[in-house]
């Protein structure tokens, strides 16, 4: 069984902040590409 200190020292994996950043960037670029491919006029 791992001790509490050993669990806190484990590094690596995929952090939540990095996942949110990548998801936000992907969403932004999809929106930019969609705006150029299928521009919608203001109503």
Secondary structure as UniProt FT lines:
FT   HELIX           4..8
FT   HELIX           16..37
//
